[in-house]
Amino acid sequence: MNEFLADRVKVLTPSTTLAITAKAKELRAEGKDVIGLGAGEPDFNTPDHIIEAAYESMKAGQTKYTPAAGTAELKKAIMDKFQKDQHLSYEPAEIFVGSGAKHVLYNLFQAVLNEGDEVLIPTPYWVSYPEQVKLAGGNPVFVEGLEENDYKVTAEQIKAAATDRTKAVIINSPSNPTGMVYTKQELEEIGKACLELNLLIVSDEIYEKLLYGGTKHFSIAELLPELKNQTILVNGVSKSHSMTGWRIGYAAGDKAIIKAMTNLASHSTSNPTTTAQFGALAAYTGTQEPVEVMRQSFEKRLEKVFDQVTAIPGFRCKRPQGAFYLFPNVMDAAKACGFESVDDFAKGLLEKANVAVIPGSGFGAPENIRLSYATDLNSFEEALKRIRQYVETNQKN
């Protein structure tokens, strides 16, 4: 039945994690003790006060449609959050609430891209950026974030990559998968380049609250008034409040773009889940203590495991400043074990060491793997022991 498929889905790149995930499930079904380090979500439950608020909203009859772009109450809470955290003022018409930040990004690209428009995507990148651009008829153009520059791109690189078809650039800070954070100066330079080139800035800040070692988060929109006008901020409660399954993300920016995203949602998903919106409202208006507790827990895990990762022969890793991922370059280890690619190395780790990791090829970095420490410390440390033993046992020289 392939003849019935639309061209837009034929261009999608299959997720590199699917084969690893399927094989891990198969091994677990066989009774194997497989440890998975691929989790892209906190291992904490959603805080109790958020769950209770959602439950009470349902009992109070809040189970009907809401406006397509979110309730007025939740929009106000989001506006207050921006004012408090970034000193940025937005109006309700400049806020769009969607079914998770992924849905928000999808709607954004559908709203702003025409056939053949280019979007600059720094590598390593979150796996869905290029696919969403392609689904909107755009062309992803990759700009390499060099390892020696902490996997971040520069203003000069953006200028060099831009053409007359370039419409937007994506900035993800803190980054998934690297955990690296752009400094204020780096963002200012990139922002000025985007203003000079008249590029829309898509700033994905979903990991904003997960920062370590005293690192400070800056939103590119807060640096200059002109940058605020040319930036669409994307955020959500999934990572900060451990609400991944609730599917609430949002965007802030130009009214015309927000209106277009709203119109698109009105004909596709309608409103985000009503109950989840009341949960998100409680997330922002209630205590923020659980956010800090979770952040501190992740930071302690990072301190515990970072040296263990870099001690594995053939592994080198930049210390992440945010999110909850380690992104080591493991090409030397793969070669030492007789593998031609890191993808094959990851397959070997799964089949022989019973550890599931995410190959970096899916993030545009084929020499790396992503390890998530959003899992319990004991399991993570046991997985690292298995990886090290596997590497040391299988080295060919």
C-alpha positions in Angstrom: 0.0 0.0 0.0 3.0 2.3 -0.3 1.5 4.0 -3.3 -1.0 5.7 -1.0 1.6 7.3 1.2 2.2 11.0 0.9 5.7 12.2 -0.2 6.0 14.2 3.1 6.2 11.1 5.2 8.5 9.3 2.8 11.2 11.8 3.5 11.2 11.1 7.3 14.3 9.5 8.7 13.5 6.5 10.9 14.5 7.0 14.5 17.8 5.4 15.3 16.6 4.5 18.7 13.8 2.2 17.4 16.1 -0.8 16.7 17.9 -0.4 20.0 14.6 -0.1 21.9 13.0 -3.1 20.2 16.1 -5.3 20.8 16.2 -4.2 24.5 12.5 -5.2 24.9 13.2 -8.5 23.2 16.1 -9.2 25.6 14.1 -8.3 28.6 11.3 -10.6 27.4 14.0 -13.4 27.4 14.8 -12.6 31.0 17.9 -10.6 30.4 18.7 -7.8 32.9 19.0 -5.0 30.5 19.7 -1.5 31.8 18.4 1.3 29.7 20.2 4.7 29.7 18.0 6.3 27.0 15.4 7.9 29.2 14.5 11.4 28.0 12.3 12.2 31.0 12.9 12.6 34.8 12.4 9.5 36.9 10.5 11.6 39.5 6.7 11.5 39.7 4.8 14.7 39.1 4.6 16.7 42.3 1.6 16.0 44.5 0.1 19.5 44.5 0.0 19.4 40.6 -1.8 16.0 40.6 -4.2 17.2 43.3 -5.0 20.4 41.3 -5.7 18.4 38.2 -8.0 16.0 40.1 -9.9 18.8 41.8 -10.4 20.6 38.4 -12.0 17.4 37.0 -14.3 17.1 40.0 -15.3 20.8 39.6 -16.4 20.0 36.0 -13.4 21.4 34.2 -13.5 18.6 31.6 -14.7 20.5 28.5 -13.1 22.3 25.6 -10.9 25.3 26.2 -9.7 27.9 23.7 -7.4 26.3 21.2 -4.3 28.2 22.4 -5.0 27.5 26.1 -6.9 28.9 29.0 -6.6 32.6 30.0 -5.5 31.5 33.5 -2.7 29.4 32.2 -1.6 32.0 29.7 -1.4 34.5 32.6 0.7 32.1 34.6 3.1 31.7 31.7 3.3 35.4 31.2 4.1 35.8 34.9 6.8 33.2 34.6 8.5 35.0 31.7 8.3 38.3 33.6 9.8 36.8 36.7 12.5 34.6 35.1 13.5 36.7 32.0 11.9 40.1 32.7 10.0 39.7 29.4 6.5 41.1 29.0 4.0 39.3 26.8 0.3 39.8 26.0 -2.2 36.9 25.9 -2.3 37.1 22.1 1.5 36.4 22.1 1.2 33.1 24.0 0.3 29.7 22.4 -0.2 26.6 24.6 0.1 23.3 22.8 0.1 19.6 23.5 3.8 19.5 24.5 6.7 21.5 23.3 7.1 19.0 20.4 3.6 19.9 19.2 4.4 23.6 19.6 7.5 23.3 17.4 5.6 21.3 14.8 2.9 24.0 14.6 5.5 26.7 14.5 7.3 25.2 11.5 4.0 24.5 9.7 3.0 28.2 10.3 6.2 29.9 9.1 7.9 27.6 6.5 7.1 27.5 2.7 8.4 24.9 0.3 12.2 25.1 0.1 12.7 27.5 3.0 15.9 26.6 4.9 16.3 26.3 8.7 19.7 26.3 10.2 20.0 23.5 12.8 23.2 23.3 14.9 24.6 19.8 15.4 24.3 17.9 17.6 20.5 18.4 17.5 17.4 17.0 19.1 16.2 14.3 16.7 12.8 15.8 15.8 14.1 19.2 14.5 15.1 18.2 11.0 12.1 15.9 10.6 9.6 18.6 11.6 11.3 21.1 9.2 11.0 18.5 6.4 7.3 17.9 7.2 6.7 21.6 6.7 8.3 21.5 3.3 11.5 23.1 4.5 15.1 22.1 4.2 17.2 21.5 7.3 20.7 22.9 6.9 23.1 21.6 9.5 25.7 23.8 11.2 28.4 21.8 13.1 28.8 22.5 16.8 32.4 21.5 17.2 33.5 19.4 20.2 36.3 21.8 20.9 33.6 24.6 21.2 31.5 22.5 23.6 29.3 21.5 20.6 28.0 25.1 20.2 27.9 27.1 17.0 29.1 30.6 16.5 27.7 33.7 14.8 30.3 33.4 12.1 29.2 29.8 11.3 25.5 31.0 11.1 26.5 33.8 8.7 28.5 31.4 6.6 25.7 28.9 6.4 22.9 31.3 5.6 21.6 31.8 2.1 18.8 33.8 0.5 16.4 30.8 1.3 17.3 30.8 5.0 14.3 31.7 7.1 15.1 30.6 10.7 17.7 29.2 13.1 17.2 27.0 16.0 18.9 27.5 19.3 18.5 24.8 22.0 20.0 25.8 25.4 20.5 23.9 27.6 21.0 21.3 24.8 19.6 17.9 24.2 21.7 15.9 23.7 24.9 17.6 24.9 23.8 19.4 28.1 25.8 22.5 27.0 24.6 26.0 27.6 25.2 29.2 25.5 26.7 32.1 27.4 25.2 35.6 27.3 28.0 36.8 25.0 27.5 33.9 22.6 23.8 34.5 22.4 24.3 38.3 21.8 26.7 37.6 18.9 24.3 35.0 17.4 21.4 37.3 17.9 23.1 40.2 16.2 23.9 37.9 13.2 20.3 36.8 13.0 19.1 40.4 13.1 21.6 41.3 10.3 20.3 38.3 8.2 16.7 38.8 9.2 16.3 35.3 10.5 13.5 34.1 12.8 15.1 32.7 16.0 13.5 29.6 17.4 14.7 29.3 21.0 14.0 25.9 22.6 14.5 26.4 26.4 12.7 23.3 27.7 15.6 22.4 30.0 15.9 25.9 31.4 15.4 24.9 35.0 18.0 22.1 35.0 21.3 23.8 35.4 24.4 22.8 37.3 27.7 24.2 38.7 26.3 27.7 39.0 25.6 28.0 35.3 23.1 30.7 34.5 20.5 30.4 31.7 19.9 33.3 29.4 17.1 33.6 26.9 18.2 35.2 23.6 15.0 37.2 23.6 15.9 39.1 26.8 19.2 40.5 25.5 17.9 43.1 23.1 14.4 44.5 22.4 14.9 43.8 18.7 15.7 40.1 19.5 12.5 39.7 21.5 10.5 40.8 18.4 12.3 38.2 16.2 12.3 35.3 18.6 9.8 32.6 19.3 10.5 31.1 22.7 9.5 27.5 23.2 9.2 26.0 26.7 7.0 23.7 28.8 6.5 21.9 32.1 7.6 18.4 30.9 11.2 18.5 32.2 11.1 21.2 34.9 8.1 19.7 36.7 8.4 16.0 35.6 5.2 16.3 33.5 6.3 14.6 30.3 3.1 12.6 29.9 0.8 15.6 30.6 1.8 17.2 27.2 1.8 20.9 27.9 4.3 23.1 26.1 4.0 26.7 25.0 5.4 29.4 22.7 5.8 33.1 23.2 6.4 35.6 20.4 5.0 37.6 17.5 1.2 37.9 17.5 0.8 37.1 13.8 2.8 33.9 14.2 1.0 32.9 17.4 -2.3 33.5 15.7 -1.3 31.3 12.8 -0.2 28.5 15.1 -3.6 28.9 17.0 -5.6 28.6 13.8 -3.6 25.5 12.8 -4.3 23.9 16.2 -8.0 24.7 15.9 -8.2 22.5 12.9 -5.9 19.7 14.1 -5.8 19.0 17.9 -8.1 21.7 19.2 -7.1 22.6 22.7 -4.4 20.9 24.8 -6.0 18.5 27.3 -8.1 20.6 29.8 -7.0 18.6 32.9 -3.4 18.9 31.9 -3.7 22.7 31.6 -5.0 22.9 35.2 -2.0 20.8 36.2 0.4 23.1 34.4 -1.4 26.1 36.1 -0.7 24.6 39.5 2.9 23.9 38.4 3.6 27.6 37.8 1.4 29.1 40.6 2.3 26.6 43.3 5.5 25.9 45.2 8.6 25.5 43.1 10.4 23.5 45.8 10.0 20.1 43.9 11.7 21.7 40.9 14.8 22.5 43.0 14.8 19.2 44.7 14.9 17.4 41.4 17.6 19.7 40.0 19.8 19.1 43.0 19.3 15.3 42.7 20.4 15.4 39.0 23.4 17.5 39.9 24.5 15.0 42.6 24.1 12.2 40.1 26.2 14.1 37.6 28.9 14.6 40.2 28.9 10.9 41.0 29.0 9.5 37.5 31.0 12.0 35.3 34.4 10.8 36.3 33.2 7.2 35.9 32.2 7.9 32.3 35.5 9.6 31.4 37.5 6.7 33.0 36.2 4.2 30.5 39.0 3.6 27.9 38.3 5.4 24.7 35.6 7.7 26.1 36.0 11.5 26.3 33.2 13.7 27.4 32.4 17.4 27.9 31.0 18.1 31.4 27.4 19.1 30.8 26.1 22.3 32.3 22.4 21.4 32.1 19.6 18.9 31.1 20.3 15.3 32.3 22.4 13.8 29.6 26.1 12.9 29.1 27.2 12.9 25.4 30.6 11.2 25.3 32.6 10.7 22.1 33.2 7.0 22.1 34.7 6.5 18.6 38.1 5.4 20.0 36.4 2.8 22.2 34.4 1.5 19.3 37.5 1.2 17.1 39.4 -0.5 19.9 36.7 -3.1 20.1 36.8 -3.8 16.4 33.7 -1.8 15.3 33.6 0.4 12.3 30.8 2.6 13.7 29.4 3.7 17.0 26.0 2.4 16.0 27.6 -1.1 15.8 29.3 -0.5 19.1 26.0 0.4 20.7 24.5 -2.8 19.3 27.4 -4.7 20.9 26.8 -3.1 24.3 23.2 -4.1 24.2 23.7 -7.7 23.0 26.8 -8.5 25.1 26.8 -6.1 28.1 23.0 -5.7 28.4 23.2 -1.9 28.4 21.0 0.1 26.0 22.4 3.5 25.0 21.3 5.9 22.3 23.7 6.2 19.3 24.7 9.8 18.5 24.0 9.3 14.8 20.3 10.2 15.4 21.5 13.5 16.8 23.8 14.3 13.9 26.9 13.2 15.9 27.9 9.7 14.8 30.9 9.4 17.0 28.9 9.9 20.3 26.4 8.2 22.4 23.8 9.7 24.7 23.5 8.5 28.3 20.7 9.8 30.5 21.2 10.1 34.2 17.5 10.7 34.7 17.5 7.2 36.1 18.4 5.8 39.5 22.0 6.1 40.5 22.6 2.5 41.3 21.4 1.4 37.8 23.5 4.0 36.1 26.6 3.1 37.9 26.0 -0.6 37.3 25.6 0.1 33.6 28.9 2.0 33.5 30.6 -0.9 35.1 29.3 -3.2 32.5 30.3 -0.8 29.7 33.8 -0.5 31.1 34.2 -4.2 31.5 33.0 -4.8 27.9 35.4 -2.3 26.5 38.4 -3.6 28.5 37.6 -7.2 27.6 37.1 -6.6 23.9 39.9 -4.2 23.1 41.9 -5.5 20.1 45.1 -3.6 21.0 
